[in-house]
Amino acid sequence: MVADSFVTVAKVCGVEERGIALRKKWLGDLERLRTTILEHRTTEPTPKMFLLEWLDPPFDSGHWTYQMVDFACAEMANKAKRQTGVKSRVIEWNDVYEAKPDVVVVGCCGFDLERNVHDIKVYSDNFAPLAKSSTKIFACDGNEFIAQPGPSLLQGVAVLAQCAYHDQPEVIKAIDALNIIPASQGFQLVDLQSISLQEKEEGKPIHSQQSLGIGDIEDIAVDEGFAKMHEQACAAGQLTYEDPETGYMVFTELAHKKRGYCCGSGCRHCPFSHENVGDKTKRIQQPAILYRQSSESSLFSLTENKNIKVLFHSGGKDSFLTLRALAKSHRDNAPFGLVLLTTFDATTRNIAHQEIPIDDVVRQAKHLDITLLGVPLRRGSGETYTARIEKGLEAVRSSLPRKDGKIISLVFGDLHLDHIKSWRDNAFQNSGYQLEYPLWQADYESLLTDLEKSKVQCFISGSTTDSANVGSLFNRQFYEKMIAADIDGFGECGEFHSLAKVWEVDRNIVLG
């Protein structure tokens, strides 16, 4: 495919014969390189190589790189899990470890050799398990030799071959004799043992102690961040800007709109609600629907009800009891549609304080068949919490199946903390929505009784006190233990948090 593009470009330029000649010579040089390696190598079996095109998050390689590795007489370590010729994709570091490669080559798209060496050092903790298993880690000039589908891919194959056969001097000598690329140019073996702490920390984002973890409500925002730079870039009509933390170039919303569709990669400024992203819980950077109601006859139907309420849902017992209160109101009063809104840390993909993954909340939503919107929060973005929520509500409005559908209220599960309620009242007073607190000042005894009636078990997922152990079942006995220890029985002051395992109980019982 790459070789054919030589002819295509030459034909457009009116010199088709030059393109044909280039294709013939280029393919001949590739075969000559492969034959040379096969004649001089002694390795059995063939070296297994893992080629990384990005590190944070890690991306494997795709497109023409499989053919490159084949011409280099190596074998893709992850070929059993991948189709050849498809684009690179986000993976987990465990995918790299489980492939058990002999060689890992880092050739990040757009980065030269120096930058890729630097980034291996910055992310050396991720490479450490590989080094312990004797895997060799190489950096190469990804921009020159891997990412661009042109004639320099020939030199890229020579680079990959020298990495794969680094321990066979006869192969290296034979490749050098072909004069395809100057000896040892374009790649470098990185010794993780020699990396200093300073080199590991160099280039990483610097945070204050307060900003190490993702927070909640008003403590999310910082004064400076990429949001401001993105806004300025868009105002200037620019398609990219430089990320202040990493130095990476980032596409602006304008660039995505110019393309006209979601590419499915989970881009930071995707204006299409990540509609084509496959594994949304792991990849979205903008608010997006993580689960869409599947049945029109479900409780809180978005199809049958034009008035929609949005429940701020953390996945714990308080949110669950609020949901039950809404279900009762739906039956006893006028019906309405409902959307769950869950904020979570964009880096860890966990819900702040709850210490539960967003996947668990998706599991709740699927079991209850209630539409769920995820809102990733990223400390250092420079955006306020309320700005992110408004983006989330905009995503809800655009996803409603009815043209006359509208959000009428925002619902919160607060119990009795006046300062939290006051903050919400002030933050959303000009939103145009009614604010509801169905459990406000509710008697704890009545809440315990309702929880018991639901048959749903809630387990402690996070704790700031020795009296509440993670994994403990929240029930009447646990509640009384907290009271005896002079701790709020529902952990309302942040002493502990929980996960409601609604999927273990029939939906009709769960919702009362």
NORKABEL-V354019 format. One record per pair of residues at least 12 apart in sequence whose C-alpha atoms are under 7 Angstrom apart, sorted by the first residue. I is the first residue (numbers start at 0). J is the second residue. D is the distance in Angstrom with one decimal. If there is no record, write none. Layout:
# NORKABEL-V354019
i/j/d
I/J/D
I/J/D
This chain:
# NORKABEL-V354019
i/j/d
1/148/5.9
1/149/6.6
2/22/5.3
3/22/7.0
5/18/5.1
5/22/6.3
6/18/4.2
6/19/5.5
29/70/6.7
29/153/6.5
33/70/5.4
33/71/6.2
33/72/6.5
35/173/6.8
36/72/7.0
36/170/5.9
39/169/6.2
39/170/5.3
40/170/5.7
45/73/5.7
45/74/6.4
46/73/5.2
46/74/6.1
46/101/6.0
46/163/6.1
47/73/6.1
47/74/4.8
47/75/5.8
47/76/4.9
47/100/5.0
47/101/5.1
47/102/6.4
48/73/6.6
48/74/5.9
48/75/5.1
48/76/5.2
48/100/5.4
48/101/6.0
48/102/4.8
48/103/5.7
49/75/6.0
49/76/5.4
49/77/6.9
49/100/6.0
49/102/6.4
49/103/4.8
49/104/6.3
50/103/5.9
50/104/4.9
50/105/6.0
51/104/6.2
51/105/4.9
51/106/6.1
51/107/6.7
52/105/6.4
52/106/5.3
52/107/4.2
52/108/5.8
53/107/4.9
53/108/6.9
56/89/6.6
57/89/5.8
57/90/5.7
57/91/6.5
57/92/6.9
58/87/6.2
58/88/5.2
58/89/4.5
58/90/5.7
59/87/5.4
59/88/5.8
59/89/6.8
59/90/6.7
60/87/4.7
61/84/6.1
61/85/5.4
61/86/4.5
61/87/4.2
62/83/6.9
62/84/4.2
62/85/5.1
62/86/5.3
63/84/6.1
65/83/6.2
67/156/5.4
68/156/6.8
68/159/6.8
70/156/6.7
71/156/5.5
71/157/6.7
71/159/6.2
71/160/4.5
72/160/6.9
73/163/6.6
76/98/5.5
76/100/5.5
77/98/5.6
96/129/6.5
100/134/6.5
101/134/4.9
101/135/6.5
102/134/5.4
102/135/4.9
102/136/6.1
102/163/6.3
103/135/6.2
103/136/5.0
103/137/6.1
104/136/6.1
104/137/4.7
104/138/5.6
104/139/7.0
105/137/6.2
105/138/4.8
105/139/6.2
106/138/6.3
106/139/5.3
106/140/6.0
106/141/3.8
106/145/6.5
107/141/5.1
108/141/5.5
108/142/5.5
108/146/5.4
109/141/6.5
109/142/4.4
110/140/6.5
110/141/5.7
110/142/5.2
111/140/4.2
111/141/5.8
111/142/5.7
112/138/6.3
112/139/4.9
112/140/4.1
112/185/6.3
112/186/6.5
115/138/5.6
115/139/6.7
116/138/5.5
116/189/7.0
120/194/6.5
120/198/6.2
120/199/5.3
121/198/6.5
121/199/4.3
121/200/6.1
121/201/6.5
121/202/6.8
121/203/6.8
122/199/6.9
123/191/6.7
123/199/6.8
136/188/6.0
136/189/5.7
137/162/6.9
137/186/6.8
137/187/5.5
137/188/4.5
137/189/5.7
138/186/5.5
138/187/5.3
138/188/6.5
138/189/7.0
139/185/5.5
139/186/4.0
139/187/6.4
140/185/5.4
140/186/6.5
154/179/6.2
154/180/5.9
158/185/6.8
158/186/6.6
202/245/6.7
204/244/5.3
213/344/5.9
213/351/6.3
213/378/6.0
214/351/6.1
215/351/6.5
216/384/5.6
217/384/6.2
219/378/6.0
219/383/6.3
219/384/5.9
220/378/6.8
220/381/5.5
220/382/5.5
220/383/4.6
220/384/6.5
221/379/6.1
221/381/4.9
222/381/5.7
223/381/5.0
224/379/5.3
224/380/4.5
224/381/4.2
225/242/6.2
225/243/6.5
225/380/5.1
225/381/6.5
226/380/5.4
226/381/5.5
226/382/6.2
227/381/6.8
229/251/6.4
233/251/6.7
233/253/6.4
238/250/5.8
238/251/5.2
238/253/5.9
238/254/4.8
239/251/5.2
251/268/6.0
252/268/5.2
252/269/6.2
252/270/6.2
255/269/6.4
261/273/6.1
261/274/6.3
261/275/5.7
262/275/6.5
263/275/4.5
263/276/4.0
263/277/6.9
264/276/6.2
265/282/5.1
265/283/4.8
265/284/6.2
266/284/6.5
267/284/5.0
267/285/6.6
268/285/6.8
269/285/6.7
272/285/6.5
272/286/6.4
272/287/4.9
272/394/6.8
273/287/6.3
280/357/6.5
280/358/6.4
281/348/6.8
284/345/6.7
284/375/6.0
285/374/6.6
285/375/6.4
286/372/6.9
286/373/5.6
286/374/4.4
286/375/6.4
286/390/6.7
286/391/5.1
286/394/6.6
287/372/5.6
287/373/5.6
287/374/6.8
287/394/6.5
288/371/5.9
288/372/4.4
288/373/6.2
289/361/6.8
289/371/5.6
289/372/5.6
289/373/6.0
290/361/6.6
290/364/6.8
290/365/6.7
290/370/5.3
290/371/5.1
291/370/4.5
291/371/6.6
292/368/5.2
292/369/5.2
292/370/4.8
293/368/6.5
297/368/6.8
299/335/5.8
299/336/4.1
299/337/5.1
300/336/5.1
301/336/4.9
301/337/6.9
301/399/6.9
301/400/6.7
302/400/6.0
302/401/6.1
304/335/5.3
304/336/5.3
305/401/6.7
305/403/6.1
305/404/4.1
305/405/6.1
306/335/5.4
306/336/6.1
306/404/6.0
306/405/5.5
306/406/6.1
306/407/6.1
307/335/5.7
307/336/4.5
307/337/5.4
307/404/7.0
307/405/5.8
307/406/4.6
307/407/5.7
308/336/6.2
308/337/4.9
308/338/6.4
308/406/5.7
308/407/5.8
308/408/5.0
308/409/6.0
308/410/7.0
309/337/5.8
309/338/4.9
309/339/5.8
309/340/6.5
309/408/6.4
309/409/5.0
309/410/5.9
310/338/6.3
310/339/4.9
310/340/5.9
310/409/6.1
310/410/4.6
310/411/6.2
311/339/6.2
311/340/4.9
311/341/6.1
311/410/6.1
311/411/5.5
312/339/5.8
312/340/5.6
312/341/5.2
313/341/5.9
313/350/6.9
314/360/5.6
314/498/5.6
314/499/6.2
315/496/6.8
315/497/4.7
315/498/4.4
315/499/5.2
316/457/6.3
316/497/6.2
316/498/6.5
316/499/5.6
317/412/5.7
318/412/5.4
319/499/6.9
320/450/7.0
321/412/5.5
321/437/6.3
321/438/6.4
323/510/5.5
323/511/6.7
324/437/6.5
326/510/6.1
337/369/7.0
338/369/6.4
338/370/5.1
338/371/5.8
339/370/6.2
339/371/4.6
339/372/6.1
340/371/6.0
340/372/4.9
340/373/6.1
341/372/6.3
341/373/5.1
341/374/6.0
342/373/5.9
342/374/4.6
342/375/5.7
342/376/6.6
343/357/6.8
343/374/6.3
343/375/5.0
343/376/5.8
344/375/5.7
344/376/5.1
344/377/6.2
345/375/4.8
345/376/5.3
345/377/5.3
352/461/6.7
353/460/6.1
353/461/5.6
353/496/5.3
353/497/6.3
354/460/5.9
354/461/5.6
355/460/6.6
363/501/6.1
363/502/6.1
366/502/5.6
366/506/6.8
367/506/5.8
374/391/6.2
385/426/7.0
407/432/5.5
407/433/6.3
408/432/4.8
408/433/4.4
408/434/5.6
408/435/6.9
409/432/6.5
409/433/6.2
409/434/5.0
409/435/6.2
410/434/6.0
410/435/4.7
410/436/6.0
411/435/6.3
411/436/5.3
412/436/6.1
412/437/6.9
412/438/6.2
413/436/6.5
413/438/6.6
413/439/6.1
414/438/5.6
414/439/4.6
414/440/5.5
414/441/6.6
415/439/5.9
415/440/5.3
447/475/6.8
453/508/6.0
453/509/5.2
453/511/6.7
454/504/6.9
455/499/6.7
455/500/6.2
455/501/5.6
455/504/6.3
455/509/6.9
456/499/6.1
456/500/5.8
457/472/6.0
457/473/5.4
457/497/6.1
457/498/5.3
457/499/4.3
457/500/6.1
458/470/5.6
458/471/5.5
458/472/4.5
458/473/5.6
458/497/5.3
458/498/5.4
458/499/6.7
459/471/5.3
459/472/6.3
459/473/6.6
459/495/6.8
459/496/5.7
459/497/4.3
459/498/6.5
460/496/5.6
460/497/4.7
460/498/6.1
461/495/5.5
461/496/5.0
461/497/6.7
462/494/5.8
462/495/4.1
462/496/6.3
463/494/5.1
463/495/6.1
464/494/5.9
467/495/6.7
